[in-house]
Amino acid sequence: MHKSPIIMLGGLHIDLSIVLMLLVTCTIVFVLALLATRNLSVENPGKLQNFLEWAVEFVQGLISSTMDLKKGKPFLSLGMALIMFLFVGNLLGLPLGIVTDYHDAEHAKVFGKEIVSVTKELDKLHADAEAGTVNSDSHEEPEVGVAWWKSPTADPAVAMGLAVMIFLMTHIVGMTRNTKNYFKHYFEPYPFFFPINLIEQVSKLLTHGMRLFGNIFAGEVLISVILKLAALGVGGWIASVLGLIVWQGFSIFIGTIQAFIFVMLTMVYFSQMLETHDEH
């Protein structure tokens, strides 16, 4: 596996590849939305306008399937932003990959900052080579590859960051718009269920984020494994091409499904926080 380009900034570890891919994802979503709404027309809508209108109706359908549409209308913008961001973000790592190789720790810098993930790995490889703990060609220098292009949701920090954002929003909505029932549900059906209900909320947070991360990350790992088959000769190259075509198509399906599931669960969690006792 390739390393991530991590630098130290203000005492924090910053993954530049994630920053880059988040900017790319947000830019693509913004441009798509801008182009779709630039020349709005009722009589002769363009293809992008039709697509965006379909997406709005789709998200409205998700909301209405979990709660009353009037109650869930304020979450339409959130659902649209989430599904467009996730759909684009989940698929960005499929068409290409950008990898740079480093042999010398002195050159492992970007914007004048040391790429600590590279320098640590190179130091480790040099130490292992000197100690004779690894089999290496004496004429071949240690090399560390850095991946700059990947799906942002293939990183646990991004996936869990989105999950934490939804977690906080749903609980704030529950406390402010359904205060009595929000606190009451922690002690239902009996007060001694309080610890179990707390665990349930934490498990929702973890599964919401880790499901997204696990599926997208696993898909990109398998792509890298398939690409390595090309090094096995002509047969391996043919198997690599065929496998890549099949898996790319399946990954598009997985990325789309995961965007749908994440948004669907988001609306379900909002619905649960807004439920009254009579609606249970």
C-alpha positions as CSV (number, residue, x, y, z in Angstrom):
1,M,0.0,0.0,0.0
2,H,1.1,3.5,-0.7
3,K,1.7,6.1,2.0
4,S,-0.4,9.2,2.5
5,P,1.3,12.6,2.2
6,I,1.1,13.7,5.8
7,I,2.7,16.9,7.0
8,M,2.9,18.6,10.4
9,L,1.1,21.9,10.7
10,G,0.4,23.6,14.0
11,G,1.1,20.4,15.9
12,L,-1.5,18.5,13.8
13,H,-1.0,15.7,11.2
14,I,-2.5,17.0,8.0
15,D,-3.1,14.5,5.2
16,L,-2.7,16.6,2.0
17,S,-4.3,13.9,-0.2
18,I,-7.5,14.2,1.8
19,V,-7.4,18.0,1.7
20,L,-6.9,17.9,-2.1
21,M,-9.6,15.3,-2.8
22,L,-12.1,17.2,-0.6
23,L,-11.5,20.3,-2.6
24,V,-11.8,18.5,-5.8
25,T,-15.1,16.8,-4.7
26,C,-16.6,20.1,-3.5
27,T,-15.5,21.9,-6.7
28,I,-17.1,19.2,-8.9
29,V,-20.4,19.3,-6.9
30,F,-20.5,23.1,-7.0
31,V,-19.8,23.3,-10.7
32,L,-22.5,20.6,-11.4
33,A,-25.0,22.5,-9.3
34,L,-24.1,25.8,-10.9
35,L,-24.4,24.5,-14.4
36,A,-27.7,22.8,-13.7
37,T,-29.2,26.0,-12.3
38,R,-27.6,28.6,-14.5
39,N,-30.4,28.7,-17.1
40,L,-33.5,27.5,-15.4
41,S,-36.4,26.9,-17.7
42,V,-39.9,25.5,-17.2
43,E,-40.7,25.0,-20.9
44,N,-37.3,23.8,-22.1
45,P,-35.1,22.5,-19.2
46,G,-31.6,21.3,-20.0
47,K,-30.2,17.8,-19.3
48,L,-28.4,18.9,-16.1
49,Q,-31.5,20.7,-14.9
50,N,-33.6,17.6,-15.4
51,F,-30.9,15.6,-13.5
52,L,-31.0,18.0,-10.6
53,E,-34.8,18.0,-10.5
54,W,-34.7,14.2,-10.5
55,A,-32.2,14.2,-7.6
56,V,-34.4,16.6,-5.6
57,E,-37.4,14.4,-6.1
58,F,-35.3,11.3,-5.2
59,V,-34.2,12.9,-1.9
60,Q,-37.8,14.0,-1.2
61,G,-38.8,10.4,-1.7
62,L,-36.2,9.3,0.9
63,I,-37.5,11.9,3.4
64,S,-41.2,11.0,2.9
65,S,-40.4,7.3,3.4
66,T,-39.0,8.0,6.9
67,M,-41.2,10.9,8.1
68,D,-43.9,13.4,7.2
69,L,-42.6,15.5,4.3
70,K,-43.7,18.7,6.0
71,K,-41.7,17.8,9.0
72,G,-38.7,16.7,7.0
73,K,-38.7,19.6,4.4
74,P,-35.9,21.5,6.3
75,F,-33.6,18.5,5.7
76,L,-34.0,18.5,1.9
77,S,-30.9,20.8,1.3
78,L,-28.8,18.6,3.6
79,G,-29.9,15.5,1.9
80,M,-29.1,17.0,-1.6
81,A,-25.7,18.2,-0.5
82,L,-24.9,14.8,1.1
83,I,-26.0,12.6,-1.8
84,M,-24.2,14.7,-4.4
85,F,-21.0,14.9,-2.3
86,L,-21.0,11.2,-1.5
87,F,-21.8,10.1,-5.1
88,V,-18.9,12.2,-6.5
89,G,-16.5,11.4,-3.6
90,N,-17.1,7.7,-3.7
91,L,-16.3,7.4,-7.4
92,L,-13.3,9.8,-7.6
93,G,-10.7,7.1,-6.8
94,L,-11.9,4.8,-9.6
95,P,-10.8,6.3,-12.9
96,L,-7.1,7.1,-12.0
97,G,-4.5,7.2,-9.4
98,I,-1.6,9.7,-8.9
99,V,1.5,8.3,-7.1
100,T,4.9,9.9,-6.6
101,D,8.0,7.9,-5.5
102,Y,10.6,9.2,-3.1
103,H,14.1,7.8,-2.6
104,D,15.6,10.6,-0.5
105,A,14.2,12.0,2.7
106,E,15.6,15.4,1.8
107,H,13.4,15.7,-1.3
108,A,10.3,14.5,0.6
109,K,8.9,18.0,1.0
110,V,5.8,19.9,-0.2
111,F,5.3,23.7,0.3
112,G,8.5,23.6,2.2
113,K,7.0,21.2,4.7
114,E,8.5,17.7,5.4
115,I,6.3,14.8,4.4
116,V,6.7,13.0,7.7
117,S,5.0,9.8,6.6
118,V,7.7,9.4,3.9
119,T,10.7,10.4,5.9
120,K,9.7,8.0,8.7
121,E,9.2,5.1,6.3
122,L,12.5,5.8,4.5
123,D,14.4,5.9,7.8
124,K,12.8,2.6,8.7
125,L,13.8,1.0,5.4
126,H,17.4,2.3,5.6
127,A,17.6,1.0,9.2
128,D,16.3,-2.4,8.2
129,A,18.7,-2.6,5.2
130,E,21.7,-1.8,7.4
131,A,20.6,-4.3,10.0
132,G,20.1,-6.9,7.3
133,T,16.5,-7.7,8.4
134,V,15.2,-7.3,4.8
135,N,16.2,-8.8,1.5
136,S,17.2,-5.9,-0.7
137,D,19.4,-5.4,-3.7
138,S,22.5,-3.4,-2.7
139,H,22.2,-1.4,-5.9
140,E,18.5,-0.5,-5.3
141,E,17.6,2.4,-3.1
142,P,14.7,2.2,-0.7
143,E,11.6,3.7,-2.3
144,V,8.3,5.0,-0.8
145,G,5.3,5.7,-3.0
146,V,2.8,8.4,-2.0
147,A,-0.8,8.3,-3.2
148,W,-2.2,11.8,-4.0
149,W,-5.5,10.8,-5.7
150,K,-8.1,8.6,-4.1
151,S,-11.7,8.7,-2.9
152,P,-12.0,11.0,0.1
153,T,-14.5,8.7,1.7
154,A,-11.9,5.9,1.6
155,D,-10.3,7.6,4.6
156,P,-11.8,6.9,8.0
157,A,-11.3,10.5,9.1
158,V,-13.7,11.8,6.3
159,A,-16.3,9.0,6.7
160,M,-16.4,9.3,10.5
161,G,-16.3,13.1,10.3
162,L,-19.5,13.0,8.2
163,A,-21.0,10.5,10.6
164,V,-20.1,12.7,13.6
165,M,-21.6,15.7,11.9
166,I,-24.9,13.9,11.3
167,F,-24.8,12.5,14.9
168,L,-24.5,15.9,16.4
169,M,-27.1,17.5,14.1
170,T,-29.7,14.8,14.8
171,H,-29.3,15.0,18.6
172,I,-29.4,18.8,18.6
173,V,-32.6,18.7,16.6
174,G,-34.0,16.1,19.0
175,M,-33.1,18.2,22.1
176,T,-34.4,21.5,20.6
177,R,-37.5,20.4,18.7
178,N,-38.7,17.3,20.6
179,T,-37.1,17.9,24.0
180,K,-39.5,15.9,26.2
181,N,-39.6,12.8,24.1
182,Y,-35.9,13.0,23.3
183,F,-34.8,12.6,26.9
184,K,-37.7,10.3,27.7
185,H,-36.7,7.7,25.0
186,Y,-33.4,7.0,26.8
187,F,-35.3,5.4,29.7
188,E,-37.8,3.4,27.6
189,P,-39.3,0.9,28.0
190,Y,-37.8,0.7,31.5
191,P,-35.3,3.0,33.3
192,F,-32.6,0.2,33.5
193,F,-32.5,0.2,29.7
194,F,-30.6,3.6,29.9
195,P,-27.1,2.1,29.4
196,I,-28.4,0.0,26.5
197,N,-30.0,3.0,24.8
198,L,-26.7,4.9,25.1
199,I,-24.8,2.0,23.5
200,E,-27.3,2.0,20.7
201,Q,-26.6,5.7,19.9
202,V,-22.9,5.1,19.9
203,S,-23.2,2.0,17.7
204,K,-25.3,4.1,15.2
205,L,-22.5,6.6,15.0
206,L,-19.8,3.9,14.4
207,T,-21.7,1.9,11.9
208,H,-22.9,5.0,10.0
209,G,-19.3,6.1,9.3
210,M,-17.4,2.8,9.2
211,R,-19.8,1.2,6.7
212,L,-19.1,3.9,4.2
213,F,-15.4,3.8,4.8
214,G,-15.1,0.1,4.7
215,N,-16.9,-0.4,1.4
216,I,-15.1,2.4,-0.5
217,F,-11.7,1.6,1.0
218,A,-12.0,-2.2,0.2
219,G,-13.0,-1.4,-3.3
220,E,-9.8,0.7,-3.9
221,V,-7.6,-1.9,-2.3
222,L,-8.9,-4.5,-4.6
223,I,-8.3,-2.3,-7.6
224,S,-4.6,-2.0,-6.6
225,V,-4.4,-5.8,-6.2
226,I,-5.9,-6.3,-9.7
227,L,-3.4,-3.9,-11.2
228,K,-0.5,-5.8,-9.8
229,L,-1.6,-8.9,-11.8
230,A,-0.1,-7.1,-14.9
231,A,3.4,-7.9,-13.6
232,L,2.8,-11.7,-14.0
233,G,3.1,-11.6,-17.8
234,V,0.7,-11.6,-20.7
235,G,-1.8,-13.8,-18.9
236,G,-1.7,-11.6,-15.8
237,W,-2.1,-8.5,-18.0
238,I,-5.2,-9.9,-19.7
239,A,-6.6,-11.0,-16.3
240,S,-5.8,-7.5,-14.9
241,V,-7.6,-5.7,-17.7
242,L,-10.7,-7.9,-17.6
243,G,-10.8,-7.9,-13.8
244,L,-10.4,-4.1,-13.7
245,I,-13.3,-3.6,-16.1
246,V,-15.6,-5.8,-14.1
247,W,-14.6,-4.4,-10.8
248,Q,-14.8,-0.7,-12.0
249,G,-18.4,-1.3,-13.0
250,F,-19.2,-3.0,-9.7
251,S,-17.5,-0.2,-7.7
252,I,-19.7,2.4,-9.4
253,F,-22.7,0.4,-8.2
254,I,-21.2,0.1,-4.6
255,G,-20.3,3.8,-4.5
256,T,-23.9,4.8,-5.6
257,I,-25.5,2.4,-3.1
258,Q,-23.3,3.6,-0.2
259,A,-24.3,7.2,-1.0
260,F,-28.0,6.2,-0.9
261,I,-27.6,4.2,2.3
262,F,-25.8,7.0,4.1
263,V,-28.5,9.6,3.2
264,M,-31.3,7.2,3.9
265,L,-29.9,6.4,7.4
266,T,-29.4,10.2,8.0
267,M,-33.1,10.8,7.4
268,V,-34.1,7.8,9.5
269,Y,-32.0,9.2,12.4
270,F,-33.7,12.6,12.1
271,S,-37.1,10.9,12.0
272,Q,-36.3,8.9,15.2
273,M,-35.3,12.1,17.0
274,L,-38.5,13.9,16.0
275,E,-40.9,11.0,16.9
276,T,-43.5,11.7,19.5
277,H,-44.7,9.0,21.9
278,D,-47.9,8.6,19.9
279,E,-46.0,7.9,16.7
280,H,-44.0,5.0,18.2
